[in-house]
Amino acid sequence: MHTADFVEWFRQASPYIHAFRGRTFVIALGGDVVRDGKFFQLTYDINLLTSLGVRLVVVHGARPQIEARLAEKGLDTRYHHGLRVTGADALECVIQAVGQVRVEIEALLSMGMPNSPMANADIRVSAGNFITAQPMGVREGVDMMYTGEVRKVDTTAIRYRLDDGEMVLLSTIGYSPTGEIFNLPLEDVATSAAIALKADKLLFLLDQPGVVSEDGELLTDLTALEAEQLLAKHSHPHEDIKLYLPCAIRSVRQGVKRAHLISHHVDGSLMMELFTHDGIGTMISHESLETLREATIDDVGGMLALIEPLEDEGVLVKRGRELIEREIHRYSVLEYDSRIIGCVAMHPFLENKMAEMACLVVDPAYREEDRGEQLLKHIEQQARSLGVRKLFALTTRTAHWFIEHGFAPATVDDLPIERKQLYNYQRRSKVFIKQIAV
């Protein structure tokens, strides 16, 4: 990456850095990430997140390690609907494999090699009996034996560790109040922990790049309802998607703000998902991330970030913070995941049954999905409710866009008298007018 590209990326990442400080993330990864050596690179990302003030809970699985232990002892592997049937002999292998993976993870997180991304790292890892388990019992005639499910998460103890600056490591072993040990599904531990902690994010690292449509297109964000509909009609989703997407839906329906499905095969996928606006996987939210609403005084900073570059280029007339604050009731904003990505203003001239649409701006990264048209329709609706019959706009650069959206060329003389008196003849802006249907 060139220096200029790095600087630009870092600047774009700064809003996320501010937003994530003090937030709780739960990251779930299978034992294959450790087995294949992928956790080595992941430690760099975990170290960075920790240094940025993110409160981390990492949940690890150990399926391939358990399989290896069973094979060594000549024991058969039994599954029922994707869940391991854990007998007494298998439980011994589970305990050994989970312990092995946990030690490997703790060792990698303890690195502090000079001249590496882990230099001066100070990650303190806390692991313990944070999960109370109960037996799954008999499922469809199959006794699951020592395969269990989460009964309770000790959120008080986990938050105490997080408040003390520690990273909490959860395994797929749980303990019952009677002292029994149970083998728990990774997705159950991660989802239950995220819900109980009211986590800001739940991130599953999987074999797939995320949720893809039947046409093979990566779906970067879905609502819980959209994800359910996709599962219902998708005849052959990947096993990881069948396993983790329902958990993502459940988590956001029960208070987790965002759930993410991302590939563990891409080095840095965690950073790309969290610190870029497009991400690299699929993000699940309870409701749509995008809203169009009336602006408030708290939006002025985000609006200026959109407007000022265009003012510097001469595309927009300079307004300044004071004028925008004074006229904030005239503005509407388009918000995506708490970020202002578009704005527009309407100035009515009711005596003439006309209104001006001004300051129509969309973030360059979001211009490909007709958001400008979305803002225009919003203004048309507002104008119609006020009895406005003509909407006009002045522009020096985007004449074709207005023509494509139903505006016709006009002259300065067609403007209301008040607006005509304010016309800047040095800018020589072109005038366009659109009839508003009743």
N, C-alpha and C positions, 0 to 999 in steps of 0.2 A: 504494500500500500504506500502510495506517495505521501509525503508529509502533509500536503494540502488536503488530501482525501482523509487522512487520519484526523486532522484538526476539524474538518467539517463533520465527520462521523461523531467525534467526541462532543462537539457542540450540540448535535442533534440528540445525543444520548443524555445530555444534562437534565432535561425535564424528568426522565425516568429515574435518574440517580436521586434527585430530590424526592420524587414520589415514593421510592422504595425504602428510604431510610426509616428504620424502626418498624417495618412491616414484617409479617410472618409468612414465610414460604415453606411449603412441604414438598420435598423432591423425592420421587419414588423411582427406584432403579432395580432392575433384575440382577441376579447373580452373574449373568453373562457379561455384564458391563465390567465386572471385576475380573472374571475369568479371561476375557479377551484383552485385558490390559487397557481398556478404555477409561477406567477410573483415574489413571495417572493424569491424563489431560484434564479430566473433570475436577480434580483437586485444585487446579489453577483457577477455575471459574468459581468454585466454592470459596476459595481464599479471597477472591476479588469481591464477591457478594458480601462476605463477612466483613471485609475492610470498609465496605460502603454502608455498613450499619444494618444489613438485612438479618433478620432473626431466622435461622435455618433449622429445620427438622428434616433429616435425611432418613428415608425408609429403604432398607435394602432387602432383596430376596436372595435365594441361594439354590434355586432349582437345579441348575447344571451341577453344582457341587454335591447336592444331595444325590442326584442320579449317579454320579461317579462313586460315591460311598456305597450306594446300594449295589452297584455293579461289582465293586471290589469284594463284597460279602456274598455275592451270588443271590441277592434278594430280588424278587420281582417288583416292578413298579406298577401300581394300580391307580387308575384315575376314574373318577365318576363326574361327568360333565365338566372336565377340565380341572377338577380338584383332586389332589392326591388323597388317597385313602391311606391313612397313617396308622399302621399297626405298631406294636411295641418295638419290634426290631427296627422298623423304618424310623420310628421316633428317635432312636439312638443315633441313627445316621443324620437325621435332621439337626439334632443338637450339635453334633460334631461339625457338620458343614456350616451351619449358621455361625458357630463360634469362629471357625476358620475365616469366613468372609469378614466378620466384624473386626477381627484382629488385623487383617490385610488393609481394610479401610482406615482403621485408626493409625496404622503405620504410615500409610501414604499421606494422611492429613497431618502427620507430625513432622513432615519434611520441612527443612528450612535452609536448603542448599543456597550458598551464595551464587550470584549471577544466574538466578532462575526466577520464574514467577512466584516461587514459594519463599524467596529470600525474606527474612524477618517476619515470616508468618507466625501468628500466635493463635492457632485454632485449638481451643480446648474442647474436647469431645466428652459429652456426658451420655452414658448408656445405663439402663437399669430396667427395673420391673415397672415400667410406665403403663403397660397394657394388661388389663384384666380380661381373661378369656373364659369362654364357655364352650362345651362340646357342641358340634353341629348335630350330633345324634344320628338318627337313621333318616336317610334321604332316598325316597322312592325304593325302599326295601334294602338299601345299601347302608350298612353300619360304617360311618366315617371314622369311628374309633377315636384316635388322638388328633384328628383334624378338627380344629375349632374355629370360632369366630369371635370378633371383638365384642366384649360385654361392656367395657368401660375404659376410658382413657383418663389417666391421672393428669388432667390439665394443670392443676395447681403446681405439681412437682415440675412439669415440663416448663411452665412459664417462669418458675423460680430459676431454673437453669438458664433459660433464654435471657431473663433480666440480668443475670450475672455474666452475660457475654459469652456463654457457652453454646456450642452447636449440639443439638440433641440427635443421637443416632438410635433409631428404632429398628429392631429386627422382626422377623416373622415368627417369633416365639412369644407366647403369652402364658400367663399363670392364672389358675383358678383360685378362688378363696380357700379351697380345700387342699391346695398345694400341688395340684396336677399340672403337667406341662402339656401345652397344645401347639400344634403346627398350624399357623394361620396364613391365609392367602395374603400376598403382598398388597394387592389392591384394596383389600378390606382394612388392613392396618393403616395404609396411607389415607384412604378416604375418611375413615372414622377419626383419625387424628386431625386431619384438616378441618372437618366439620366441628369437632369438639373445641378446637383452638380458635375457631372463626378465622381461619387463615385467609390471607389476602390472595394467595395463589397456591394451587396444587398442580405440580408438574410431573407428568409421567414420561419417562424416557423409554422408548420402545423401538422395535425393529423398523417400523414404517416411518415415512416422513411426516405423517399426520393422517387426517381423514381425507380421503380422496373420493371424488364423485365416480359414478359408473363410467364416465368418460375419461377417467384418469387424471382429472384436474384436482390439484390440492385446494382444499377449502380452508382458507386462512382463519375465518371466524364464523361461528355458528351460535345461535341461541339454543337454549336447552330444548325448546320445542322443535326447532329445525333439526337438531341432532337426533331427536326421537323419531321424527318423520323419516330421516335418512336411514336409520337402522331398520325401520319397519319395511321400507321398500327395497333396500339394498339386499340382494339375494345372497351374495357371497363376500361379505366384508372379511378383511384379514383377521386372523385370530386375535391379534393384539387389539384391534379396534373393537371387536366383539367383547373383549374382556374389559378394556379400560374406558371406552366411551360411555357405557352406562354409569360407571363410577364418576366420571366427569360430570355427567348430567345430574346425578344424585347430589354431588357436592355443591354445585352452584344453586340447586333447588333448596339446599339446606344451609345457605349462608356463606359459603366460600365465594369470594368475589369473582375469581377467574380460575378456570382449569385449562391446562395446556397439554397437548399431546405432541411430542417432538421426538425426532430420531436421535438415537445415541450413536449412530454411525458417523455423524458429521462433527468433526472437532470444532468446539465453540458454539454448538447449536443452542446451548443454554443462554449464552450471551446474545446471540443473534435473535432469539425469540424474545428476550426481555428488553433489549436496548435498541431495537429498530422498530419503526412503525409498521412494517409489513410482517415482521417475524419470519420464522422459518417452518413453523408447524401449524397446528390448528388450535385456536383459542375458543373455549366455550364460556358463554356468559348466560346469566339468567334471562336477561332481556337484551334487546338490541343495543349495541355500543354507541350507536349514532342517534343523536337527538337534534331537532331543530326547534329553537325556543327564543323567547325574547331575551335580549342582552341585559346584564346587570353590571353594576359598577365594578364587580370583581372580575369581569371579563376583559376589562380595558387593556390590561397587560398583554393577554393573548391576542387581542385584536390588533394592537400596535405591532406585534411581531409579524403579523401578516401584511399590514398596511404599509409600514415604513419602507420596506424594500421597493415597493411600487411607487411610493412618493419620491424616493431618491432617483428612480429611473424617469420620473416625470409622467408616469402612466396615470397616477392619481394626484389630485390637488392636495397639498399639504393641509392637514387638519390640526394635528397636535393633540396631546392628551386632554388639555383643558376643554377644547371644543367637543371632543368625543364624550367626555364625562358629562358635559352640560346637556348634550343631546342624546344621551344613552337610551332614552325611551324610544328613539327613532330606529334603533338598531335591532337586528336579529342575528343570532349566531348559530352556526352548525358545529356541534361538538361531537368528537369521536373519542370515546374512552377517556373523558375528562380533559381532552385537548381541543382547543379552538382550531378548527380547520377551515372555517369559512365565515364570512359576515356580509351583511347587506343593510342598507338604510333606506327608509322611505320618508320623503318630505312632502306632506300633502299641501295642495293649494285648492281648498275646498270650494272657494267661490267660482273657480273655473272648472270644478269637477275633474281636476288633474292632480297627479302626484309624480314626484321625481324619484326614480330608483337610483341610488348612488352607492358608491363604495362597495360594489360587488366584487368580493375577493374570495378565492379558494386557494388553499395551500397547494403548491405545485405537485406535491406527492399524491394529491387526492383528486386531480382534475380529470381523470379518465373515466369517471363513473357518473357523469351528468349532474354533478352536485351544483354547478352553476344554474342549471335548469331547475333544480329543486329549490334553490333560493329565489329564483324568479317567480315560480309558481306560488311560493309563500307570500311574496310581496303582492302578487296579483290578487290573492285571496284577501289580504289585508285591505288593499285598495278597494276591492269590490264591496267589502263590508262598510266602508266609509262613503259609498255612493260615488266613488271615482269612476270616470268613464274613459280616461286616457292616462296612460303611463308613459312618461318620457325619460330619456337618459341621454347624458352627454359623454362622449368618448373621443379619445385621440388615437386609440390603437386597436380597438376591438369591434370595428364597424360590422365586419362580416358575421360575428357571433350574434349581434342584435338582429341583423336581417334574417339570419337563420331561425331566430326564435320569434318571428312575427312582427318585428318593429319595421317601420317604414321611414326612409329619410325625410327629414323636415328641415325647417329653417329657424333661426333665432326668433323671428317674428311670430312663430307658432307657440312660443313659450308664454306662460303667464307673465304679466307685466312685472311682478315682483322679481321673478327669476330672470327675466330679460335684463333687468337693471343690474343684476349681479354677474352677467355673462362676461367672461374674461376673453376679450378679443385677441389678446396676445397668444393664448393657448389654441385658439381657433378650433375648439372642440366641435365635433359633428353632432348634430341633434337627431334623435330618433324617437318616434312616437308609436305606441301600440294601443289599439282600441281594446278596452276591457269589456268582455262579454257580460251582459247583465245576468 
